Every structure is written in C-alpha cells, then in structure tokens.
Amino acid sequence: MFVGHYAAALAAKAAEPKTPLWTLVAGCQLIDIGWSVFIAAGIEHADIDTSLPGSNFILSDMPWTHSLPAVIVWSAAAAALAKFLLRLSTRSVLLIAAVVFSHWLLDLLVHRPDLELWPGGPKAGFALWDLAVPEQAVEIGLLAVAGLWWAATRQRLGQPVWPGVLFVAFLIALQIAVMFLGPSTNGPVDMGAALTVLAVYLVVTALALPLDGKRIAQPA
C-alpha cells in the first residue's frame, strides 16, 4: 500500500476541515516515515525480490514500526504531539490518531504475512500484493473516493477545488511512477533507498502545506 494510505488523510480532512491537512498527510504515512529512518539506521531490515508480483519488498524485520503494539504507540504519540504541541482540538487529535492507525489496517489488507501482532509473535497479512492489478485498483479507488469527498467539502466551504484535484492527480502519477520505476535489482534495502523513500514522504507532506485554503480557527 502506497498512495492508498493518503485516502485516509483526505477522508479525515473532509470529515474535519479544521484539521491541518499536512498533519493528516504526514500521519497516514508516519509508520513508513519511521520505517525508512529505521531502515537507514540499520534498526529494521528489508530486502528486494524483483520476482515477486506487486510489491517487491520482503519486509522481514520491522517490529518497531509495523507490529500492532508499535503502531498503537505511534498513534498515541502523534495524538500527544497534535494536542500539546500543535494545540489542536480533541476531534482533530482523535482523527490524526485514527489516520496513523489506519496505516496498519490498510497494510494488513495488502501485505504478505509480515505484520507482527506483537514483537516476535505471529505475523498477519492478506497478501493482496500478490494480485497486482486488483491491488492497484484498490489503492487508486480509495484515493479517488476520498478525493471526491474532500473536493466536495472544499466546494461547500467556498474553497477552490482545483488544488485538491491537482494534489490527487499528483499522488496517482506518483503511484504509476512507482509501478514502472521500481527497483530492478535484488538485495537488501540500503540507506540510499531508504532515504529516497523518506524524501518522497516529506515532499508529499510539504505539498500539502498550502492546500488548507482559508484557515479555519480551532475551538479553544
């Protein structure tokens, strides 16, 4: 799952327009942001197998980012930062935490069994990755539906729709680029690859910064 995760961010933004979009965009990929940092630091490990259908990643070791208890901790930490550092409303805080946790649920749908229910415990995953075309359809479909909801909300609030359309179009183009320009060699995911992944997530978050439109005040 890649751009499908952003569907959760756009849906949450539509549900609560007062929540800064960048917090939701960063939140939906927070687990993978942490994963890319941990891969670069050698704390977690992954490999590439280009013979695999769909995603080429073999995610053999990621207990600190993708185990179920770890995701709960990441979600709680994001909520705490949103509440005490950004001083967002309780509704926004809960939505951010839910968006962070949604990453694990969406990964559960597509990953091969590599999501630990607890560190060192059994691993889960429904392996939609092994059906490459349906998996891509699910990702882009989720993004399209959430994007339409977000666009409708922007229109209702009197905000221009075209920036949202461009953002969703960019995400779809990014998904297509990843499909065709993925890794071509087998072996461990190295620091350079991990930092490239991290850069992509940070760029997408940066692109979300100006998309909130007219600022809507948070309740005290």
ROGU-453771 format. One record per residue: residue number from 0; x, y, z of N, C-alpha, C in turn. Coordinates in pm, 1 decimal. Atoms other than C-alpha are relative to their C-alpha. Example, Ala and Ser with C-alpha at 12.3 -4.5 7.8 and 13.67 -1.06 7.14 Angstrom:
BEGIN
{site 0, {89.0, -119.0, 0.0}, {1230.0, -450.0, 780.0}, {90.0, 120.0, 0.0}},
{site 1, {-82.0, -119.0, -6.0}, {1367.0, -106.0, 714.0}, {-77.0, 109.0, 73.0}},
//
This chain:
BEGIN
{site 0, {85.7, -119.2, 0.0}, {0.0, 0.0, 0.0}, {89.1, 123.9, 0.0}},
{site 1, {-74.8, -124.8, 7.1}, {136.5, 340.3, -102.4}, {-98.0, 117.2, 1.1}},
{site 2, {86.5, -117.7, 0.0}, {-96.1, 617.9, -219.3}, {-135.8, -29.4, 61.3}},
{site 3, {125.7, 32.2, -66.6}, {-394.9, 429.5, -81.3}, {-6.1, 52.4, 141.9}},
{site 4, {-2.1, -53.0, -135.8}, {-283.1, 545.2, 262.3}, {-48.9, 144.4, 4.4}},
{site 5, {40.9, -140.6, 0.4}, {-347.7, 905.4, 160.2}, {-151.3, 15.4, -5.2}},
{site 6, {146.1, -5.5, -3.2}, {-716.4, 821.0, 120.4}, {-49.3, 27.0, 142.0}},
{site 7, {40.0, -22.8, -139.0}, {-741.1, 810.6, 499.8}, {20.0, 145.8, 38.8}},
{site 8, {-27.8, -140.5, -31.5}, {-584.1, 1157.3, 523.7}, {-105.7, 90.9, -62.2}},
{site 9, {97.3, -84.8, 67.8}, {-820.9, 1309.6, 266.3}, {-140.0, -18.7, 58.0}},
{site 10, {130.0, 24.4, -61.7}, {-1126.0, 1143.5, 422.2}, {-10.3, 70.8, 135.1}},
{site 11, {0.5, -68.0, -129.7}, {-1028.7, 1277.4, 764.7}, {-8.6, 150.3, -17.7}},
{site 12, {7.6, -144.3, 27.3}, {-977.1, 1624.3, 618.3}, {-140.8, 39.7, -38.4}},
{site 13, {138.5, -28.2, 36.7}, {-1323.4, 1608.4, 464.3}, {-91.7, -5.1, 121.3}},
{site 14, {83.1, 15.0, -119.5}, {-1471.7, 1495.9, 796.1}, {19.5, 113.9, 98.2}},
{site 15, {-29.8, -109.9, -92.4}, {-1299.8, 1773.4, 992.8}, {93.7, 98.6, -70.3}},
{site 16, {-83.3, -92.9, 77.3}, {-1179.4, 2060.1, 770.0}, {93.0, 86.0, 84.0}},
{site 17, {-86.4, -81.4, -84.7}, {-1025.8, 2239.9, 1069.6}, {135.6, -65.3, 26.1}},
{site 18, {-127.0, 69.2, -23.1}, {-752.0, 1976.9, 1094.6}, {97.8, 35.7, -111.2}},
{site 19, {-97.3, -32.5, 105.0}, {-436.0, 2091.5, 911.7}, {28.5, -121.1, -87.5}},
{site 20, {-16.4, 113.2, 91.1}, {-401.4, 1875.9, 602.5}, {136.8, -64.5, 14.3}},
{site 21, {-133.8, 58.0, -5.3}, {-26.4, 1833.5, 643.1}, {13.8, -98.0, 115.5}},
{site 22, {-9.3, 92.8, -113.6}, {-75.1, 1667.5, 982.7}, {-60.0, -135.5, -35.6}},
{site 23, {63.8, 124.4, 41.4}, {-304.8, 1409.0, 826.4}, {82.2, -71.4, -106.7}},
{site 24, {-83.7, 59.0, 104.9}, {-81.2, 1356.2, 522.5}, {124.8, -63.4, 60.7}},
{site 25, {-114.5, 59.4, -69.5}, {220.8, 1302.9, 747.6}, {-44.1, -118.0, 85.9}},
{site 26, {47.0, 104.7, -89.7}, {13.3, 1094.3, 986.7}, {-29.9, -130.4, -70.4}},
{site 27, {37.6, 124.1, 67.8}, {-113.3, 847.8, 728.7}, {122.5, -80.6, -41.5}},
{site 28, {-123.7, 69.4, 36.4}, {248.9, 764.7, 636.8}, {102.3, 2.9, 113.1}},
{site 29, {-95.9, -12.2, -109.8}, {403.7, 817.8, 980.4}, {73.5, -130.9, 26.3}},
{site 30, {-61.5, 129.5, -24.9}, {467.9, 445.5, 1021.0}, {111.1, -26.4, -102.0}},
{site 31, {-102.2, 22.3, 103.0}, {655.7, 431.6, 690.5}, {109.6, 105.7, 5.0}},
{site 32, {-106.2, -98.4, -23.5}, {840.2, 755.2, 767.3}, {96.4, -55.3, 104.1}},
{site 33, {-85.3, 62.5, -101.4}, {965.2, 585.7, 1082.3}, {74.2, -119.9, -55.3}},
{site 34, {-62.5, 118.3, 59.6}, {1033.3, 267.6, 885.3}, {120.6, 38.6, -84.7}},
{site 35, {-111.8, -38.9, 85.8}, {1252.7, 448.4, 631.5}, {117.9, 49.9, 82.5}},
{site 36, {-108.3, -45.6, -89.0}, {1450.3, 614.3, 912.0}, {67.3, -119.9, 66.0}},
{site 37, {-55.3, 116.3, -68.3}, {1492.6, 282.7, 1092.5}, {76.9, -90.6, -95.3}},
{site 38, {-74.7, 76.4, 100.1}, {1598.3, 106.7, 771.5}, {135.3, 66.8, -24.8}},
{site 39, {-124.7, -73.0, 25.5}, {1856.9, 378.2, 703.6}, {97.3, -15.1, 116.6}},
{site 40, {-84.6, 11.3, -119.2}, {1984.5, 343.7, 1061.3}, {39.0, -144.2, 30.2}},
{site 41, {-31.9, 140.5, -24.4}, {2001.3, -38.4, 1041.6}, {-75.8, -61.8, 115.6}},
{site 42, {79.2, 52.2, -112.1}, {1741.5, -85.2, 1315.7}, {-100.9, -103.9, -48.5}},
{site 43, {87.5, 96.7, 64.8}, {1493.5, -260.5, 1086.6}, {60.2, -37.0, -135.5}},
{site 44, {-62.1, 52.4, 121.4}, {1563.9, -455.7, 768.5}, {-105.8, -45.3, -100.3}},
{site 45, {87.5, 44.6, 107.8}, {1403.0, -530.6, 432.3}, {85.9, -37.0, -119.7}},
{site 46, {-70.1, 42.9, 121.3}, {1500.4, -689.2, 102.5}, {-89.4, 21.7, -120.8}},
{site 47, {70.2, -11.5, 126.2}, {1403.0, -658.1, -261.9}, {8.5, -133.2, -73.6}},
{site 48, {5.2, 119.1, 84.8}, {1291.8, -957.6, -470.4}, {-85.4, 36.3, -121.2}},
{site 49, {70.7, -47.8, 118.4}, {1201.5, -845.5, -822.4}, {-86.5, -107.6, -65.6}},
{site 50, {84.7, 105.6, 56.4}, {1040.2, -1182.8, -899.9}, {-139.9, -0.1, 60.3}},
{site 51, {129.5, -1.5, -66.9}, {750.3, -1106.2, -664.5}, {-100.4, 82.5, -79.2}},
{site 52, {103.4, -82.9, 62.4}, {421.5, -983.8, -809.6}, {-32.9, 117.6, 92.5}},
{site 53, {34.1, -114.3, -83.9}, {303.3, -645.1, -690.9}, {124.5, 58.3, 63.0}},
{site 54, {-115.5, -56.7, -70.0}, {535.5, -501.5, -428.8}, {116.5, -97.8, 0.9}},
{site 55, {-121.1, 82.2, -0.9}, {892.9, -629.1, -448.4}, {65.0, -8.8, 138.0}},
{site 56, {-61.4, -3.8, -132.5}, {958.0, -573.6, -77.0}, {-23.2, -130.0, 76.0}},
{site 57, {9.6, 105.5, -101.2}, {1032.3, -858.5, 162.2}, {25.9, 67.5, 133.9}},
{site 58, {-7.6, -79.2, -123.2}, {959.5, -692.9, 496.1}, {13.7, -95.5, 118.5}},
{site 59, {-22.4, 108.8, -95.1}, {1116.4, -944.3, 727.6}, {19.7, 46.5, 143.2}},
{site 60, {-40.2, -44.2, -134.6}, {1212.1, -726.4, 1024.4}, {-40.4, 145.7, 19.5}},
{site 61, {45.2, -137.7, -25.7}, {1008.8, -421.0, 1128.9}, {-89.2, 6.7, 124.5}},
{site 62, {82.1, 5.9, -121.2}, {888.4, -474.1, 1486.7}, {-27.9, 136.3, 63.1}},
{site 63, {12.2, -128.8, -67.8}, {935.5, -111.5, 1593.4}, {-90.6, 97.4, -74.3}},
{site 64, {89.2, -87.0, 75.3}, {718.8, 39.5, 1321.2}, {-130.7, -68.8, -40.6}},
{site 65, {116.6, 63.9, 59.1}, {475.4, -221.5, 1188.4}, {-61.3, -111.6, 83.8}},
{site 66, {72.5, 93.0, -87.2}, {394.9, -454.0, 1477.6}, {-120.8, 74.6, 56.8}},
{site 67, {123.0, -62.5, -47.9}, {47.8, -390.8, 1618.8}, {24.2, 87.2, 124.3}},
{site 68, {-25.5, -88.1, -115.1}, {170.8, -263.0, 1960.2}, {77.9, 125.8, -37.9}},
{site 69, {-78.3, -117.5, 40.7}, {421.8, -34.0, 1790.1}, {-89.4, 103.3, -66.5}},
{site 70, {88.7, -93.7, 68.8}, {151.7, 119.5, 1570.3}, {-90.3, 72.3, 99.9}},
{site 71, {80.3, -64.4, -105.0}, {-62.3, 185.6, 1878.5}, {81.8, 109.0, 67.6}},
{site 72, {-87.1, -100.5, -62.4}, {233.8, 368.2, 2036.1}, {20.3, 118.7, -93.6}},
{site 73, {-17.2, -109.0, 96.8}, {298.2, 569.1, 1717.2}, {-127.0, 85.6, -7.7}},
{site 74, {126.2, -74.0, 6.6}, {-70.4, 665.0, 1704.9}, {-18.7, 88.2, 122.9}},
{site 75, {13.0, -77.3, -123.1}, {-71.7, 775.5, 2067.5}, {99.2, 115.6, 3.1}},
{site 76, {-100.4, -105.9, 3.3}, {249.3, 973.2, 2018.9}, {-42.1, 113.3, -92.9}},
{site 77, {47.8, -102.1, 93.3}, {103.4, 1152.7, 1716.0}, {-112.8, 81.3, 63.1}},
{site 78, {109.0, -70.2, -66.7}, {-207.0, 1236.6, 1917.0}, {52.9, 95.9, 105.4}},
{site 79, {-57.4, -85.4, -103.9}, {2.3, 1373.5, 2202.4}, {66.1, 124.4, -60.2}},
{site 80, {-63.2, -113.9, 66.6}, {205.3, 1593.6, 1967.5}, {-104.2, 96.7, -53.9}},
{site 81, {105.0, -85.2, 55.6}, {-109.8, 1721.2, 1798.7}, {-70.5, 79.2, 109.4}},
{site 82, {71.8, -65.3, -109.0}, {-269.5, 1803.5, 2133.1}, {86.5, 102.3, 71.5}},
{site 83, {-78.6, -85.0, -88.7}, {16.4, 1953.1, 2328.8}, {99.9, 89.9, -72.1}},
{site 84, {-91.6, -85.1, 75.2}, {248.2, 2089.9, 2059.5}, {-76.5, 88.9, -98.1}},
{site 85, {76.6, -77.3, 96.9}, {3.4, 2197.0, 1788.3}, {-128.5, 57.7, 59.3}},
{site 86, {118.7, -48.3, -71.9}, {-284.5, 2253.0, 2033.6}, {-126.1, -8.3, -86.9}},
{site 87, {117.9, 23.3, 80.7}, {-544.7, 2108.1, 1801.1}, {-116.5, -46.6, 87.2}},
{site 88, {118.9, 41.0, -74.0}, {-898.5, 2025.8, 1906.2}, {1.8, -150.7, 24.6}},
{site 89, {8.2, 142.8, -30.9}, {-986.0, 1690.3, 2057.4}, {-45.1, -80.3, -121.8}},
{site 90, {47.4, 70.0, 119.7}, {-1172.4, 1593.4, 1739.1}, {113.8, -18.7, -99.7}},
{site 91, {-112.9, 10.4, 92.6}, {-867.1, 1670.5, 1524.9}, {104.6, -98.0, 51.2}},
{site 92, {-99.0, 89.8, -60.1}, {-637.6, 1487.1, 1765.2}, {-40.8, -145.5, -20.1}},
{site 93, {48.8, 137.7, 15.0}, {-853.8, 1174.1, 1755.1}, {5.5, -43.7, -146.6}},
{site 94, {-7.9, 33.1, 141.6}, {-871.7, 1189.1, 1375.5}, {143.4, -28.3, -42.6}},
{site 95, {-141.3, 23.4, 33.0}, {-492.7, 1216.9, 1348.2}, {43.6, -136.5, 50.4}},
{site 96, {-35.8, 131.1, -54.5}, {-450.4, 915.5, 1577.0}, {-62.6, -111.8, -83.7}},
{site 97, {67.4, 102.1, 81.2}, {-705.4, 720.4, 1370.5}, {66.7, -14.7, -135.9}},
{site 98, {-67.0, 4.9, 129.5}, {-528.7, 812.0, 1046.7}, {133.2, -72.9, 11.2}},
{site 99, {-125.6, 72.7, -20.7}, {-195.2, 692.5, 1185.5}, {-27.7, -149.7, 11.2}},
{site 100, {30.1, 142.7, -18.6}, {-353.2, 363.7, 1294.2}, {-53.9, -63.2, -127.6}},
{site 101, {54.0, 55.2, 124.3}, {-529.6, 325.1, 958.9}, {109.5, -58.6, -88.4}},
{site 102, {-111.4, 51.9, 80.5}, {-186.7, 263.4, 806.0}, {15.0, -150.8, 20.3}},
{site 103, {-15.9, 142.8, -28.4}, {-165.6, -75.0, 978.5}, {-115.6, -80.0, -57.8}},
{site 104, {116.0, 71.9, 51.3}, {-519.0, -173.0, 879.3}, {6.2, -14.4, -151.6}},
{site 105, {-12.3, 8.6, 145.5}, {-459.2, -90.6, 513.4}, {116.0, -91.0, -40.0}},
{site 106, {-110.0, 92.5, 26.3}, {-123.8, -268.2, 523.4}, {-43.2, -144.2, 19.8}},
{site 107, {48.8, 135.2, -25.3}, {-299.3, -571.5, 668.7}, {-70.7, -55.7, -123.2}},
{site 108, {71.7, 43.3, 119.3}, {-511.7, -585.1, 354.7}, {94.7, -44.4, -110.6}},
{site 109, {-82.9, 24.6, 118.6}, {-223.6, -582.8, 105.9}, {129.3, -75.9, 28.0}},
{site 110, {-129.5, 62.7, -28.6}, {89.3, -708.5, 283.9}, {-9.8, -151.5, -1.7}},
{site 111, {-16.3, 141.9, -28.7}, {205.3, -1064.1, 271.5}, {18.0, -13.2, 151.5}},
{site 112, {-5.0, 8.9, -146.4}, {213.3, -1203.2, 626.5}, {135.6, 45.0, 57.1}},
{site 113, {-122.9, -55.9, -56.5}, {480.1, -973.6, 772.4}, {-27.9, 101.8, 110.5}},
{site 114, {38.7, -94.4, -104.4}, {286.1, -760.8, 1024.6}, {-14.6, -75.0, 131.5}},
{site 115, {0.6, 73.6, -127.6}, {363.6, -887.4, 1373.1}, {-114.9, 48.1, 89.2}},
{site 116, {104.2, -35.6, -95.1}, {72.3, -898.1, 1614.5}, {59.9, 48.3, 130.4}},
{site 117, {-85.3, -56.8, -105.1}, {338.1, -833.2, 1877.0}, {143.0, -36.8, -36.8}},
{site 118, {-138.6, 28.7, 38.9}, {719.1, -823.3, 1850.7}, {37.5, -144.7, 30.5}},
{site 119, {-35.5, 140.1, -14.8}, {834.6, -1180.7, 1793.7}, {-117.9, -94.3, -9.2}},
{site 120, {119.3, 82.4, 3.9}, {476.2, -1303.5, 1764.0}, {-39.0, -38.1, -141.2}},
{site 121, {46.8, 40.0, 133.6}, {270.4, -1438.1, 1472.3}, {-17.2, 121.2, -90.4}},
{site 122, {8.4, -107.5, 97.6}, {254.9, -1234.5, 1154.1}, {-127.8, -13.8, -82.8}},
{site 123, {125.6, -2.1, 73.7}, {-55.4, -1130.4, 960.7}, {16.2, 78.7, -129.6}},
{site 124, {1.7, -70.9, 127.3}, {-131.5, -1004.5, 611.1}, {-82.0, -79.2, -99.8}},
{site 125, {90.5, 68.9, 91.7}, {-396.7, -1085.5, 348.3}, {54.6, -10.0, -142.2}},
{site 126, {-78.5, 25.0, 122.5}, {-145.8, -1062.0, 59.5}, {-68.0, 43.8, -129.2}},
{site 127, {55.3, -51.2, 125.2}, {-344.5, -855.5, -190.7}, {110.3, 42.8, -96.4}},
{site 128, {-114.5, -29.5, 85.3}, {0.9, -757.1, -320.0}, {21.2, -107.2, -106.9}},
{site 129, {-22.6, 108.8, 95.4}, {10.4, -1097.3, -490.6}, {-95.5, 6.5, -119.3}},
{site 130, {91.9, -24.5, 111.6}, {-277.1, -979.8, -713.6}, {21.0, 145.4, -41.3}},
{site 131, {-50.9, -135.0, 22.5}, {-105.2, -677.7, -859.5}, {-105.8, 95.4, -54.6}},
{site 132, {97.3, -90.7, 61.7}, {-383.7, -533.5, -1076.4}, {-113.7, 34.8, 96.5}},
{site 133, {102.8, -36.2, -98.3}, {-663.7, -560.0, -814.3}, {54.8, 88.7, 112.2}},
{site 134, {-57.0, -82.1, -107.6}, {-427.8, -415.6, -552.6}, {14.0, 144.9, -43.2}},
{site 135, {-11.7, -136.8, 50.0}, {-353.0, -111.5, -767.8}, {-138.0, 64.9, -12.6}},
{site 136, {136.0, -53.2, 13.0}, {-724.3, -70.4, -836.0}, {-55.8, 41.3, 135.8}},
{site 137, {46.0, -34.2, -135.0}, {-799.8, -74.9, -462.9}, {65.2, 129.7, 46.4}},
{site 138, {-70.8, -120.5, -44.5}, {-532.8, 187.0, -389.5}, {-54.1, 125.2, -68.0}},
{site 139, {42.1, -118.5, 73.3}, {-633.9, 427.9, -663.2}, {-148.7, 25.8, 22.0}},
{site 140, {142.4, -17.4, -27.5}, {-1004.3, 364.2, -600.0}, {-24.6, 67.1, 133.9}},
{site 141, {14.0, -63.1, -130.9}, {-973.5, 450.1, -231.4}, {37.7, 147.5, -6.4}},
{site 142, {-46.1, -138.2, 10.7}, {-780.3, 764.9, -317.2}, {-101.6, 84.8, -76.0}},
{site 143, {96.8, -75.2, 80.1}, {-1034.7, 869.9, -580.6}, {-126.2, 32.0, 80.5}},
{site 144, {122.0, -21.9, -78.5}, {-1334.9, 825.2, -349.3}, {23.7, 104.3, 108.6}},
{site 145, {-31.1, -97.2, -105.2}, {-1169.2, 1012.7, -61.7}, {26.4, 137.8, -59.5}},
{site 146, {-25.9, -127.3, 65.1}, {-1050.2, 1280.9, -302.5}, {-127.1, 71.2, -41.3}},
{site 147, {128.5, -59.3, 37.8}, {-1403.5, 1337.1, -431.1}, {-71.7, 57.4, 121.8}},
{site 148, {62.9, -49.3, -124.0}, {-1531.9, 1370.9, -73.7}, {67.8, 129.1, 45.5}},
{site 149, {-74.9, -119.5, -38.6}, {-1256.6, 1620.3, 7.2}, {-31.9, 117.3, -93.5}},
{site 150, {31.8, -105.7, 96.3}, {-1327.5, 1816.5, -314.5}, {-138.6, 57.6, 27.4}},
{site 151, {135.2, -46.8, -30.0}, {-1697.3, 1834.4, -227.3}, {-1.5, 86.5, 124.8}},
{site 152, {-9.7, -79.5, -123.0}, {-1609.0, 1963.9, 119.2}, {61.9, 135.5, -27.5}},
{site 153, {-61.6, -127.8, 36.6}, {-1379.7, 2229.2, -28.0}, {-101.5, 90.1, -70.9}},
{site 154, {99.5, -79.1, 72.3}, {-1656.8, 2340.7, -260.4}, {-104.6, 55.6, 95.7}},
{site 155, {99.9, -44.9, -97.3}, {-1905.0, 2359.4, 27.8}, {52.0, 116.0, 84.9}},
{site 156, {-61.1, -104.6, -81.1}, {-1661.7, 2578.6, 221.4}, {39.5, 122.8, -82.2}},
{site 157, {-35.1, -112.4, 84.4}, {-1615.3, 2810.5, -75.0}, {146.4, 4.9, -38.3}},
{site 158, {-140.9, 7.9, 37.8}, {-1257.2, 2695.0, -138.5}, {11.6, -54.2, -141.7}},
{site 159, {-16.7, 53.2, 136.1}, {-1126.3, 2629.2, -491.2}, {24.9, -150.3, 2.6}},
{site 160, {-12.7, 145.2, 7.3}, {-1145.6, 2265.0, -592.1}, {127.4, -41.7, -71.7}},
{site 161, {-110.0, 43.7, 86.8}, {-860.0, 2261.1, -843.7}, {128.0, -35.6, 74.9}},
{site 162, {-121.5, 45.0, -68.8}, {-572.4, 2249.4, -586.4}, {-11.4, -144.0, 51.1}},
{site 163, {20.3, 137.1, -45.7}, {-722.8, 1931.8, -442.0}, {7.5, -99.5, -113.6}},
{site 164, {-5.0, 87.7, 117.3}, {-766.1, 1782.6, -787.8}, {145.3, -21.5, -42.3}},
{site 165, {-141.0, 11.6, 37.5}, {-400.9, 1856.2, -868.7}, {76.1, -88.1, 98.2}},
{site 166, {-69.1, 79.5, -101.1}, {-286.3, 1700.3, -540.5}, {-30.3, -148.5, -19.1}},
{site 167, {37.0, 140.0, 21.6}, {-480.9, 1379.3, -603.5}, {61.0, -51.3, -129.8}},
{site 168, {-60.4, 40.7, 127.1}, {-359.7, 1369.2, -963.8}, {149.7, -25.5, 17.1}},
{site 169, {-142.1, 20.9, -27.4}, {-1.7, 1406.1, -840.1}, {23.0, -132.6, 70.3}},
{site 170, {-15.3, 126.3, -73.2}, {-48.1, 1114.5, -599.7}, {-20.0, -119.6, -92.8}},
{site 171, {22.2, 109.8, 94.0}, {-189.3, 893.5, -874.8}, {119.0, -13.9, -94.2}},
{site 172, {-118.5, 4.2, 86.7}, {101.0, 988.7, -1103.7}, {118.8, -60.2, 74.1}},
{site 173, {-108.1, 55.5, -80.6}, {339.1, 904.2, -820.8}, {-14.1, -151.2, 12.1}},
{site 174, {24.5, 144.3, -7.7}, {178.1, 562.2, -783.1}, {39.6, -68.1, -130.4}},
{site 175, {-34.5, 57.7, 130.4}, {214.4, 496.3, -1155.4}, {150.9, -1.7, -19.3}},
{site 176, {-145.9, -5.6, 12.4}, {577.9, 607.4, -1146.1}, {66.2, -110.0, 81.8}},
{site 177, {-56.2, 105.7, -84.4}, {649.2, 369.0, -859.3}, {-20.6, -136.9, -64.7}},
{site 178, {29.1, 126.9, 66.3}, {484.7, 86.5, -1054.8}, {103.3, -30.4, -108.5}},
{site 179, {-85.4, 22.1, 116.6}, {709.0, 137.5, -1357.6}, {148.2, 27.2, 26.1}},
{site 180, {-139.5, -36.3, -27.8}, {1026.1, 272.9, -1196.7}, {47.3, -59.0, 131.8}},
{site 181, {-39.0, 64.9, -124.4}, {1055.4, 36.7, -902.0}, {138.3, -59.9, -9.7}},
{site 182, {-135.6, 57.0, -1.7}, {1376.3, -142.7, -802.2}, {17.6, -107.0, -106.9}},
{site 183, {-27.9, 96.2, 108.1}, {1541.1, -350.6, -1072.9}, {99.6, -106.9, 41.4}},
{site 184, {-97.7, 98.0, -47.2}, {1793.8, -545.1, -865.0}, {-41.9, -54.6, 135.6}},
{site 185, {31.1, 63.2, -127.0}, {1761.9, -786.1, -575.2}, {104.5, 35.5, 105.0}},
{site 186, {-94.2, -22.9, -108.0}, {1920.9, -742.4, -235.2}, {-62.0, 81.0, 111.8}},
{site 187, {51.7, -76.6, -113.8}, {1884.3, -555.7, 93.0}, {-36.1, 143.3, -40.8}},
{site 188, {32.8, -141.4, 16.4}, {1716.3, -216.0, 102.9}, {106.4, 79.3, 76.2}},
{site 189, {-112.1, -69.0, -63.2}, {2013.7, 10.5, 169.4}, {-38.1, 140.3, 45.3}},
{site 190, {26.3, -132.6, -53.4}, {2045.5, 354.0, 326.1}, {-48.0, 96.3, -108.4}},
{site 191, {39.0, -90.4, 106.7}, {2020.6, 534.3, -7.0}, {-144.7, -17.6, -40.8}},
{site 192, {138.6, 26.2, 37.1}, {1694.2, 365.1, -98.9}, {-95.7, 45.8, 109.7}},
{site 193, {85.5, -40.2, -112.3}, {1550.7, 425.5, 247.9}, {-14.7, 151.3, 6.3}},
{site 194, {5.6, -146.1, -4.3}, {1639.0, 795.1, 235.8}, {-78.8, 56.2, -118.1}},
{site 195, {82.2, -41.0, 114.0}, {1481.8, 823.4, -109.3}, {-147.7, -12.9, 33.9}},
{site 196, {138.4, 20.0, -43.1}, {1159.2, 678.7, 29.5}, {-40.8, 109.9, 98.1}},
{site 197, {28.2, -104.7, -98.6}, {1177.8, 921.9, 322.6}, {-21.6, 134.4, -68.9}},
{site 198, {12.0, -127.2, 71.5}, {1228.6, 1215.7, 84.2}, {-134.6, 11.8, -69.7}},
{site 199, {130.0, -3.0, 67.7}, {916.5, 1120.6, -111.5}, {-110.7, 35.0, 99.2}},
{site 200, {103.1, -28.8, -99.7}, {703.0, 1119.9, 204.0}, {6.7, 144.9, 46.8}},
{site 201, {-14.7, -137.7, -47.3}, {842.8, 1454.9, 315.5}, {-42.8, 99.9, -107.7}},
{site 202, {43.1, -88.0, 109.3}, {785.8, 1612.3, -27.1}, {-152.8, 4.4, -7.9}},
{site 203, {146.9, 3.3, 5.5}, {422.4, 1497.4, -30.3}, {-58.3, 79.6, 116.2}},
{site 204, {46.9, -77.6, -115.5}, {376.5, 1641.0, 319.9}, {17.8, 148.9, -25.0}},
{site 205, {-24.6, -141.2, 29.4}, {532.0, 1970.4, 209.4}, {-100.4, 53.9, -101.0}},
{site 206, {97.0, -43.4, 99.9}, {297.9, 1985.8, -90.6}, {-138.5, 20.4, 60.7}},
{site 207, {130.2, -14.6, -65.3}, {2.1, 1952.7, 146.7}, {-10.7, 129.9, 80.2}},
{site 208, {0.5, -118.6, -87.2}, {104.2, 2261.1, 347.3}, {-87.6, 113.5, -52.3}},
{site 209, {80.3, -115.1, 46.3}, {-56.1, 2524.9, 120.0}, {-143.2, -34.4, -40.4}},
{site 210, {128.2, 43.5, 53.2}, {-372.0, 2325.6, 47.9}, {-117.2, 15.3, 95.8}},
{site 211, {109.2, -15.1, -95.1}, {-575.6, 2414.3, 355.6}, {-95.6, 111.6, -39.8}},
{site 212, {85.8, -111.7, 35.6}, {-713.9, 2727.6, 192.7}, {-10.4, 96.9, 115.9}},
{site 213, {20.6, -94.6, -108.1}, {-855.1, 2988.6, 424.6}, {0.8, -72.1, 133.3}},
{site 214, {-15.9, 66.0, -129.5}, {-758.8, 2899.2, 778.9}, {-129.3, 3.7, 78.4}},
{site 215, {117.7, 9.2, -84.3}, {-1045.8, 2781.0, 997.1}, {45.6, -14.6, 143.3}},
{site 216, {-50.5, -1.6, -137.0}, {-991.5, 2860.6, 1362.1}, {-41.2, -125.0, 75.3}},
{site 217, {30.1, 112.7, -87.9}, {-968.3, 2571.9, 1604.8}, {-74.6, 50.7, 122.1}},
{site 218, {67.0, -41.3, -122.7}, {-1206.7, 2587.3, 1903.6}, {96.6, 0.1, 116.1}},
{site 219, {-88.5, -11.6, -116.9}, {-1046.7, 2685.2, 2230.7}, {-9.2, -126.2, 84.8}},
//
